[in-house]
Structure formats: C-alpha cells, structure tokens
Amino acid sequence: MAQFFNLLQGTLSPSNSSFYNCLNNAMMFLQHKSCSYNRKRDKLQKYQGIQSFLQGSWKVIDHVEKCSLQAQGKAYVHDAGELDAFPHIQTLKGFPKEELFAKVVMVRFDSAILLQKELDLKSQVTSAVSTIKYLFEAGAKIILLSDWNMKINSKLLVVESVADFLSSVLQLKVAPSRCISNCSLSKMEELEKADILLLENLSEFKGELANCSKFAEQLSSVVDIFVNDSFSNSHKILASTVGVPRFCSACVAGFHFEESLCQLKMAAQINKKPCIAIIGGGNLFDKASAVRYLASRCDGLVFVGMMAFQIMHALGLHVPLNLLEGGPLKEASNIVQLAQNRKIPILYPKDFWCMTNDFPKQMEIFPAYGILDGWIPVDPGPKALDEINSLLTGCKKIIWIGPVKFRLPSQDIYGASKLVSMLDRLTQSNCEITVIGNMACKAVMKESSFVSVYNMVENASVVWEFLKGRKLPGLMALDRAYPVEIDWNAAYSHPSQPLVVDIGSGNGLFLLAMAKRREDLNFLGLEINEKLVRRCLDCVHQYGIMNGYFIATNATSTFRSIVSSYPGDLVLVSIQCPNPDFNKPEHRWRMLQRSLVEAVADLLASDGKVFLQSDIEAVAVRMKEHFLKYGKGKLSVVHNEDCTETDRKGWLKENPFGVRSDWEQHVVDRGAPMYRLMLSKSTRPN
C-alpha cells in the first residue's frame, strides 16, 4: 500500500504536465457542453457549483445513463433510482451481524403484535420475536420500546407486567425500567445487570406524539443502533420512530418491518390485468385521493362499505340523508368522472340486507333505491354479491381494502364470508389477491381454506396513507441501502483492480482526471446529486474511460452495501469539502456519521488511506475527530515523513495527489487556505 501511495505521488504530481493537459481537456469539454461554473457561489452550497450543464432535453432514467456503458460495449448496469415512496432501506438482515456485538440496540416493537391476548404463531408474530432474539444472539444489549393500552391486552398496563409477558413470549429475561420518568436513561445501570430492558409505556409521555427533539434525544442517549419493528406506526410522526433515528449511528428495519414493507410493495404493484379494487369502510372525504389513485390504476372499483352511498349519490341516485357523509360529494364526483373517462366499471350494491332498531334480529332485503325509513343497511344483498362475483371472474389481481360493512349490527353478517368464498375460488386460477385491513384479514383467516396464498396487510391506515401519495415518516427515517447488486464487470473493464472512492464527488473533475492518469486503478464517485452523476457518466462515455464510474446515492448510509461487494481492494477513500450546513445545527456533520466511518475502517485494505480536506478548519477538525473516534482503532494520522510537508497544526500544505477538485482550485485561486489530512489503516491487528 505504501508503494501505491508513493506511486500516486510520483505520477500525479503538480509538475506532471500531461496530467494538467488532461485536466485542461476535461475543463474544455465541460465548457464545450455549456457548463458555467459560478466561482462566486456560497461555500455552504457545495452542490450548486454547476448551474447549467447541458442544454436540450435529457431523458431521465434515474441516475444511470445507458449510453455511457452501451457505447463501451458493456451491459447496461441496472439503475438504482429509488421510488420516493419506497426508498431502499437498510435492514437488520443486511446489517453486519458482528457490528451488533456489545452495542446498545433500541427496538421499537409493535405492541399490537407482541402483547395481544391470544398470541399465535402467525408470520408477523414470528418475525417480530425473531428480531429481538436475533439481536440477543448477536450479543447486543437490547432496549425495548413501545406503547400499549387496554384494547390490546387489559391485563398488561404497568411496565412490570408487560416485561413478564414479554419474557414468556421471548423465552428470555426482560427487565422493566422506569428510567424515562426518573430521567436516568443516560446512566442505565440496568444494562449492566440485564441484557434486555423494557422502558415505560410511551403513551404516558407527551413528547412521544409531539416528536419532541429533547425527548427523542433522551430516549437515545445511550443507544448505538435503532431498529424499527413497528410498521403499523410508520405513517405517524413519533419521537420513537422519527426522532430517535436522528441521534443513532445506524437505523435499520427489523424483520417484521421488512416483511410488512414487502407486503405493502406487493399490494401497490398493479402488474397483472385485469385488476379490481374492492373498497370497504367509510370516510371518503379523508380517503378520496387514495380512491382516485386506485381508480387511475385499476380496471374496476367495487364499493362494499359506507363509501358506496357517497358514490351512489354522485351518480345521481337517491340516498337517505342519514347514510351520507357531510362534504365529500365533490370528491365522489371526481372519482366517478375519472372512472368514466377511463371506461372502467364502478360497482355498488344494488340491494342490501337491512335491520331496524325495533327488531334487531329481523333482517329484510331492500333494493338500494327503496330502503324504508327506520331500516339500516348492514350487508350487501344477494343481487349485489352476484354482480361482484360476475365482475371478479377472470381477474388476475384483486385488492381488497377495508371491511365489508355498513353498520355494526348485533349479529353476524355474511357479506365478508361470501366474498372470501369468491376469492378462494379465484386463487385456484392464479389470481393474486391482497387483503388489507384488520377486519378483512380476520374474515380471510376465519373463512378461507387457502390462507397461505393471500397477501395480507393488517394495518389499513398505513396503506391508505401510501395510496394518498404520502411518504411514510417512519420509513423515511431509516438508513438507506443501495437497491441493487452492482455488476462491477459492466462498470469497469478490470473490476479486480484496487478501488479509489470519492465520497461527495460533485462534478467529478477530481476522479475523471485521476482515472485518466491511473488506468491500473478503478475510481468510483458517490454523489447524492443525480443530475451531476448523469453528467459524470456522460463524461466517462465521451472520454472512453474504462476505469471510472459514478453512482447517485447517499453514501452516508449506502457506502457499506455498495463497496462491500467490490471484488478488489479498497485502497483510498477521499472526502473533500463537505457542506458544513451551519444554518441547521441539529443536522451539522450529518454526512460524516459514525456508521460511515465504521464502514470505511472495516472495508479499507491494510495500509489503505483516507484523505480529508476542507476550506473550513472546523469541518476538517471534526472529520479528523470522527475518524479517530469511530475508526475502531484502525486509523491513524499519516505524518509528514510519509506524506507532504505539514504546517504547525499538522495540516498538509499541498495536495498529495497534485489533483485538485473544482472547489479546492477555487479556494487556492483566491489565496485562502485548505486544511488537509491523510489517515492510514494500520497493518497490525487490533
């Protein structure tokens, strides 16, 4: 590795005229493409350096430009563009198990699953239990966190009784703790006595619902890693699901969260035709945008709940006023108009089973247009069920969301069971069926003979929020992982060569110039700005560079998942002039988090180097402190005898590579100092 570093110094020195010719060519190319670099940009706006790069139309294909690799005779590397609603998150399954040992891990579990009265061995229970047991077996110190109430289990109210119940479920000793009320979470002497602690009921603290930053910081004061295993709360903004992740070095999804997310993805995919949505429940005013989404994607809508009356009213049919919601007529009319424009059917019950309060056990069938005063519809009638059966025949995908009910009668109703019988028959003809909502899922589990073939999501609130087009806060708070396995053979002509990674590569001039001179090395730029990455890949194509590649990603959370799959050695990592973001103290230094430093320290080859520089001394100092603090004792500062001359404070006076980034060149041109540092990974075992 020392030879590699010396070689870099020799071939990429400032006196090397051929290097400068390459750099000048790069700049000329950028200028030729109408690139205007604003030298007066604010130093705190690092990613606004190139304000206009190419004129004309760019076909948006996420962050990968197909022609960049096709023109080189290579296969197209699968793009890593993330759907905003479904970012590719870091999961416990994909997190290095060895990194859990002796770490304090906080698990936000779902009390509706683990604390239910009649606990069975459903997959979601199994996965929720597996999350905690997996962490325990990995040697982590576990802090359990959740909220609970009498509806979940009336016998479990105080933290001590819940701890005993969880001990029996997990077959592990769970110790109760009242450290939140006692404001002693930062001490946590209990962790030395027990491997699993349960904190108090979060519903007792106002800071939970308010997502209070101080409360979240208090909860996470001793926590290293956060595991969210409460998918049912992912649509809420809570201190325990959104606030806590801001203060932890790693935030991942537990096994149950990951499983539930996969079920939601399956539900959202309209990949088979024809697809029919069966919509139950009420409150159309709040769910109108979600129903519009279904109307825009599905091949038919079937209403089997109170929403049916709003749709009937919008169609001009007579509906008793006591069955209408106040306000959603416009929303219902828009849904009807959208369906008519797409020429898809809207089915609503043509008849109902009805009951009266005076004779609750007496049931009568009424046509939809002729419900008598005093009678309340409680279930779809036989004609309605026949029409539903006829429409569903031949479907390849069915989404059933919400309960089949209009009012809650005192006796059993049969619409749901009849619907399950229809769906059971359809499963035998390879129809993909997704059932959403607690009551709908219960009906399937009670009535179906083929439960295992259904995709069931019990929490309908999360799905409704997603269908409305809203991001799920609990999901967005988790770390990102790179969404696909990279085909390194397609990215590089020689994928086993030593790798150099520039984190925050910007417009790529540093890596492009390096790659042009050092064809025996591969260069990878990780940049969060997708537009810059597309342009860098275009440069790679224009120059015919076979050892340079760029990926649009948040390297803070995806560095490990990307670089760990590389077949060669990681020999150099550079971080140059990160945005300090002084205007938001709570987010300061967020790019350089503990998880990134640990990943670099783990993946760097023996005697590998880390190059850090900034034009703001405080930023450079902080980067140095982070690498020395979280580098697991593997990293140390390279002194001047191994590198270039240093000043009194130990900063390198010159760039050891002789290759300057665009911002570094701007700083040097105006006569301002740069604060540079080189770290090396020790060859001695810890």
Secondary structure as GFF3:
##gff-version 3
##sequence-region A 1 686
A	DSSP	alpha_helix	2	11	.	.	.	ID=ss1
A	DSSP	alpha_helix	17	32	.	.	.	ID=ss2
A	DSSP	three_ten_helix	46	48	.	.	.	ID=ss3
A	DSSP	alpha_helix	66	70	.	.	.	ID=ss4
A	DSSP	three_ten_helix	97	100	.	.	.	ID=ss5
A	DSSP	beta_strand	104	109	.	.	.	ID=ss6
A	DSSP	alpha_helix	111	114	.	.	.	ID=ss7
A	DSSP	alpha_helix	123	137	.	.	.	ID=ss8
A	DSSP	beta_strand	141	145	.	.	.	ID=ss9
A	DSSP	alpha_helix	159	170	.	.	.	ID=ss10
A	DSSP	beta_strand	175	176	.	.	.	ID=ss11
A	DSSP	alpha_helix	190	193	.	.	.	ID=ss12
A	DSSP	beta_strand	196	198	.	.	.	ID=ss13
A	DSSP	three_ten_helix	202	204	.	.	.	ID=ss14
A	DSSP	alpha_helix	206	209	.	.	.	ID=ss15
A	DSSP	alpha_helix	213	219	.	.	.	ID=ss16
A	DSSP	beta_strand	225	229	.	.	.	ID=ss17
A	DSSP	three_ten_helix	231	233	.	.	.	ID=ss18
A	DSSP	pi_helix	239	243	.	.	.	ID=ss19
A	DSSP	three_ten_helix	244	247	.	.	.	ID=ss20
A	DSSP	beta_strand	250	253	.	.	.	ID=ss21
A	DSSP	alpha_helix	255	268	.	.	.	ID=ss22
A	DSSP	beta_strand	275	279	.	.	.	ID=ss23
A	DSSP	alpha_helix	284	297	.	.	.	ID=ss24
A	DSSP	beta_strand	301	303	.	.	.	ID=ss25
A	DSSP	alpha_helix	307	314	.	.	.	ID=ss26
A	DSSP	three_ten_helix	321	323	.	.	.	ID=ss27
A	DSSP	alpha_helix	329	342	.	.	.	ID=ss28
A	DSSP	beta_strand	346	347	.	.	.	ID=ss29
A	DSSP	beta_strand	351	356	.	.	.	ID=ss30
A	DSSP	beta_strand	363	367	.	.	.	ID=ss31
A	DSSP	beta_strand	375	380	.	.	.	ID=ss32
A	DSSP	alpha_helix	382	392	.	.	.	ID=ss33
A	DSSP	beta_strand	397	401	.	.	.	ID=ss34
A	DSSP	alpha_helix	415	427	.	.	.	ID=ss35
A	DSSP	beta_strand	432	436	.	.	.	ID=ss36
A	DSSP	alpha_helix	438	447	.	.	.	ID=ss37
A	DSSP	three_ten_helix	451	453	.	.	.	ID=ss38
A	DSSP	beta_strand	455	457	.	.	.	ID=ss39
A	DSSP	alpha_helix	460	467	.	.	.	ID=ss40
A	DSSP	alpha_helix	473	476	.	.	.	ID=ss41
A	DSSP	alpha_helix	488	491	.	.	.	ID=ss42
A	DSSP	beta_strand	499	503	.	.	.	ID=ss43
A	DSSP	alpha_helix	509	517	.	.	.	ID=ss44
A	DSSP	beta_strand	522	527	.	.	.	ID=ss45
A	DSSP	alpha_helix	530	543	.	.	.	ID=ss46
A	DSSP	beta_strand	548	552	.	.	.	ID=ss47
A	DSSP	alpha_helix	555	563	.	.	.	ID=ss48
A	DSSP	beta_strand	570	576	.	.	.	ID=ss49
A	DSSP	three_ten_helix	585	587	.	.	.	ID=ss50
A	DSSP	alpha_helix	594	603	.	.	.	ID=ss51
A	DSSP	beta_strand	604	614	.	.	.	ID=ss52
A	DSSP	alpha_helix	617	630	.	.	.	ID=ss53
A	DSSP	beta_strand	635	637	.	.	.	ID=ss54
A	DSSP	alpha_helix	662	669	.	.	.	ID=ss55
A	DSSP	beta_strand	675	681	.	.	.	ID=ss56
###
